[in-house]
Amino acid sequence: MITSSTDPQPADFADVRATNLAVVLRFVREHAPCSRADIAASTGLNKATVSSLVADLIDRRLVRETGLTENRVGRPATMLVLDGSPYAAIGLEINVDYVTAVAVDLAGERLLSWRRAFPGSVAAVAAIVRRVVNRMAKEDKQILGLTVAVPGLVDGQGVVRVAPNLGWLDTDVSGDLAKALRDPGFPIQADNDANLGALAEHRFGPHGAVSDLVYLTGELGVGAGVILDGRLRRGGRGYSGEIGHIQIDPQGPQCRCGRIGCLEAVAGIGAVLEHASPSPVEVELEIEEVVRRARAGDARTLALLGGVGRDLGRGVAILANLLNPQVVILGGYYVPLAPWLLPAVEAEVRERTIAPEAGGCQVVMSSLGYDAAALGGAARVLDSVDSGRLPRIS
């Protein structure tokens, strides 16, 4: 019945019909345009069941018909594609120096993308969310859910246990947001920013067909989101991926976490700028200045980037040896620095990985820009729809 190991398993759900609706919806997302016969043949569901499920999905405006195709054996078939136009999934990233909000429809088309200076409190973040929700309401969109990305340890209940760069301890950001929004009527979740960046790459990026990938955040902090066998791996309590706090240089600078020589301290963007700037505008302007000097061949800048690239490569080599991913994706502020960081990163990975040819691991730059974690928040909401949490028929 199921086409791959990552598809939802009907036996895991009490409501078989809801499960089968999710199976059909996911098939349409992955194979559209497709026919009812295509769905029946690939999922093992009988044709009558598929017709009933498709009718339900059309009523919910999750799927729509696009007409007939004659480029097939037998009679022309009515083809199906995702609809989802009445719905919006929201992702929000809270970082040291900014907040990013993204809204997408069911097909992943962006409806909104905002970036603001970090206001410093959950109440102020809630005000940003209200603006997004009001914008979606004006466009007659039903909110499917909101996921908040945070640079820190987030447990299975969505509580931020520690976020060193934000100064947060045991912060129930999703619960606090729900209260501030006065129970908005849609689910609010929280997750680690690197985890959500990995989900965004896997759902929306060019490496969606890759079953084993790691996404590294390139912000003032450094974290890793790990996807193995096509599934995000959070660890026993949700704390996996904190590679930014692995010691790389015992003689290095002090990290924000209080330890010495962490990857984040020697290869985070703070190491490139040689200090932390308070706002995203200033960070981006300084990164642009670093790029300008590097292009001009400034020796000190090139040496600095080479050193950061080598230290970053040491961290990537640890990932390559431990997890053997097919691809490691560098995101955030690393992207504009790619021409100078990548050669040093790749050289270190080749030298320090025990498997020949680095075990087949490629190091690439993200194509999703600075919105990856927020986009991953929206992806997590869409994943919940894929898994059977479907909107009700209004």
Residue pairs with C-beta under 8 A, 6 or more apart in sequence:
1 10
1 23
1 43
1 44
1 45
2 8
2 9
2 10
2 23
2 43
3 27
3 42
3 43
4 230
5 229
5 230
6 229
6 230
6 231
7 23
7 26
8 19
8 22
8 23
8 26
8 386
8 387
8 388
9 19
10 16
10 19
10 20
10 23
12 19
13 19
13 388
15 388
17 53
18 388
18 390
19 388
20 45
20 49
20 53
21 53
21 56
21 57
21 388
21 390
22 385
22 386
22 387
22 388
22 390
23 43
23 45
24 39
24 43
24 45
24 50
24 53
24 54
24 57
24 63
25 57
25 62
25 63
25 82
25 385
25 386
25 390
26 386
27 34
27 38
27 39
27 42
27 43
28 34
28 39
28 57
28 63
28 80
28 81
28 82
29 82
29 107
29 386
31 38
31 42
32 79
32 80
32 81
32 82
33 66
33 69
33 79
33 80
33 81
34 79
34 80
35 69
35 72
35 77
35 78
35 79
35 80
36 47
36 50
36 51
36 54
36 77
36 78
36 80
37 47
37 77
38 77
39 45
39 50
39 54
39 80
40 46
40 47
40 49
40 50
43 50
45 53
54 63
54 80
57 63
58 64
58 65
58 83
59 393
60 390
60 391
60 392
60 393
61 83
61 84
61 85
61 86
61 87
62 82
62 83
62 84
62 87
62 106
62 390
62 391
63 80
63 81
63 82
63 83
64 80
64 81
64 82
64 83
65 78
65 79
65 80
66 78
66 79
66 80
66 81
67 78
67 79
68 76
68 77
68 78
68 79
69 76
69 77
69 79
70 76
82 106
82 107
83 106
84 105
84 106
84 107
85 105
85 106
86 140
86 141
86 142
87 105
87 106
87 141
87 142
87 143
87 144
87 391
88 103
88 104
88 105
88 111
88 136
88 139
88 141
88 142
88 143
88 144
89 103
89 104
89 105
89 106
89 143
89 144
89 145
89 378
89 379
89 381
89 382
89 385
90 101
90 102
90 103
90 129
90 132
90 133
90 136
90 143
90 145
90 146
90 147
90 377
90 378
90 381
91 101
91 102
91 103
91 104
91 146
91 147
91 149
91 196
91 373
91 374
91 375
91 376
91 377
91 378
91 379
91 380
91 381
92 99
92 100
92 101
92 102
92 125
92 128
92 129
92 132
92 146
92 147
92 148
92 149
92 374
92 377
93 99
93 100
93 148
93 149
93 193
93 196
93 371
93 373
93 374
93 377
94 118
94 125
94 148
94 149
94 150
94 151
94 166
94 173
95 118
95 151
95 165
95 193
95 219
95 220
95 221
95 373
96 118
96 151
96 165
96 166
96 219
96 220
96 221
96 276
97 117
97 118
97 220
97 277
97 278
97 279
97 280
97 283
98 115
98 116
98 117
98 118
98 279
98 280
99 115
99 116
99 117
99 118
99 119
99 125
99 128
100 113
100 114
100 115
100 116
100 370
100 371
100 373
100 374
101 112
101 113
101 114
101 115
101 116
101 128
101 129
101 132
101 374
102 110
102 112
102 113
102 114
102 371
102 374
102 375
102 377
102 378
103 110
103 111
103 112
103 113
103 132
103 135
103 136
103 141
103 378
104 110
104 111
104 375
104 378
104 382
105 111
105 141
106 382
106 385
108 203
108 204
108 379
108 382
111 136
111 139
111 141
112 132
112 135
112 136
113 371
114 128
114 131
114 132
115 280
115 370
115 371
116 128
117 279
117 280
117 281
119 125
119 127
119 128
122 171
122 173
122 176
122 177
122 180
123 180
125 148
125 177
126 177
126 180
126 181
129 146
129 177
129 181
130 181
133 143
133 181
133 184
136 143
142 391
142 394
143 184
143 185
143 186
144 186
144 381
144 382
144 384
144 385
144 391
145 186
145 187
145 188
145 189
145 381
145 384
146 177
146 184
146 186
146 187
146 188
146 189
146 377
146 381
147 188
147 189
147 190
147 191
147 196
147 376
147 377
147 378
147 380
147 381
148 173
148 174
148 177
148 188
148 189
148 190
148 191
148 377
149 190
149 191
149 192
149 193
149 196
149 197
149 373
149 374
149 376
149 377
150 160
150 163
150 166
150 168
150 173
150 190
150 191
150 192
150 193
151 163
151 165
151 166
151 192
151 193
151 194
151 217
151 219
151 221
151 223
152 160
152 161
152 162
152 163
152 164
152 165
152 166
152 168
152 192
153 160
153 161
153 162
153 163
153 192
153 238
153 239
153 242
154 160
154 161
154 190
154 191
154 192
154 195
154 238
155 161
155 237
155 238
155 239
156 234
156 237
156 238
158 172
158 173
158 174
158 175
158 188
158 189
158 190
158 191
159 170
159 171
159 172
159 173
159 175
159 190
160 168
160 170
160 171
160 172
160 173
160 190
161 169
161 170
161 239
162 168
162 169
162 170
163 171
164 221
164 256
164 257
165 220
165 221
165 256
173 190
174 188
174 189
174 190
175 188
177 188
178 184
178 188
181 188
187 381
187 384
189 380
189 381
191 377
191 380
192 223
192 225
192 234
192 238
192 241
193 217
193 219
193 223
193 373
193 376
194 215
194 216
194 217
194 223
194 224
194 225
194 241
194 373
195 225
195 226
195 232
195 234
195 241
195 376
196 225
196 372
196 373
196 374
196 375
196 376
196 377
196 379
196 380
197 215
197 217
197 225
197 331
197 366
197 368
197 372
197 373
197 376
198 213
198 214
198 215
198 225
198 226
198 227
198 232
198 329
198 376
199 225
199 227
199 232
199 376
199 379
199 380
199 383
200 215
200 368
200 372
200 373
200 375
200 376
200 379
201 207
201 208
201 213
201 215
201 329
201 331
201 366
201 368
201 372
201 376
202 208
202 210
202 213
202 227
202 230
202 232
202 379
203 376
203 379
203 382
203 383
204 368
204 375
204 379
205 329
205 366
205 367
205 368
206 367
207 213
207 327
207 329
207 364
210 326
210 327
211 227
211 228
211 229
211 230
211 326
212 227
212 228
212 229
212 323
212 324
212 325
212 326
212 327
213 227
213 325
213 326
213 327
213 328
213 329
214 224
214 225
214 226
214 227
214 319
214 323
214 325
214 327
214 328
214 329
215 224
215 225
215 227
215 328
215 329
215 331
215 366
215 372
216 222
216 223
216 224
216 243
216 315
216 316
216 328
216 329
216 330
216 331
216 334
217 223
217 224
217 225
217 244
217 331
217 332
217 373
218 268
218 269
218 330
218 331
218 332
218 333
218 334
218 335
219 268
219 269
219 332
219 333
220 268
220 269
220 270
220 276
220 283
221 244
221 256
221 264
221 268
222 243
222 244
222 263
222 264
222 267
222 268
222 315
223 241
223 242
223 243
223 244
224 240
224 241
224 242
224 243
224 244
224 319
225 232
225 241
225 376
226 232
226 233
226 240
226 241
226 323
226 325
227 233
228 323
228 325
233 240
234 240
235 241
243 263
243 315
243 318
243 319
244 262
244 263
244 264
244 268
245 255
245 257
245 259
245 262
245 263
245 264
246 262
246 263
246 315
246 318
247 259
247 260
247 261
247 262
247 263
248 261
248 262
248 263
248 266
248 267
248 311
248 314
248 315
249 261
249 266
249 311
250 260
250 261
251 260
251 261
252 260
252 261
252 262
252 265
252 266
253 260
253 261
253 265
253 266
253 271
254 260
254 265
255 261
255 262
255 264
255 265
256 264
256 265
257 264
263 311
263 312
263 314
263 315
264 270
265 271
266 308
266 311
267 308
267 309
267 311
267 312
267 315
269 283
269 287
269 332
269 333
269 334
270 276
271 308
271 311
272 287
272 290
272 304
272 305
272 308
272 333
272 337
273 283
273 286
273 287
273 290
274 304
277 283
277 286
283 333
284 333
287 333
287 336
287 337
288 336
290 301
290 305
290 337
291 336
291 337
293 301
294 301
294 302
294 305
294 337
294 339
294 340
302 340
305 337
305 340
305 341
305 344
306 340
306 344
307 344
308 341
308 344
309 340
309 341
309 342
309 343
309 344
309 345
309 348
310 344
310 345
310 347
310 348
312 330
312 334
312 341
312 344
312 345
312 348
313 344
313 345
313 346
313 347
313 348
313 349
313 352
314 348
314 352
316 328
316 345
316 348
316 349
316 361
316 363
317 348
317 349
317 351
317 352
317 353
317 358
319 325
319 328
319 361
320 328
320 349
320 353
320 355
320 358
320 359
320 361
321 352
321 353
321 354
321 355
321 359
324 355
324 359
324 360
324 361
325 361
326 360
326 361
326 362
327 361
327 362
327 363
327 364
328 361
328 362
328 363
328 364
329 364
329 365
329 366
330 338
330 341
330 345
330 363
330 364
330 365
330 366
331 365
331 366
331 368
331 372
332 366
332 370
332 372
333 370
334 341
334 365
334 366
335 365
335 366
335 369
338 365
342 363
342 365
345 363
346 363
349 358
349 361
349 363
350 357
350 358
353 359
353 361
366 372
368 375
385 391
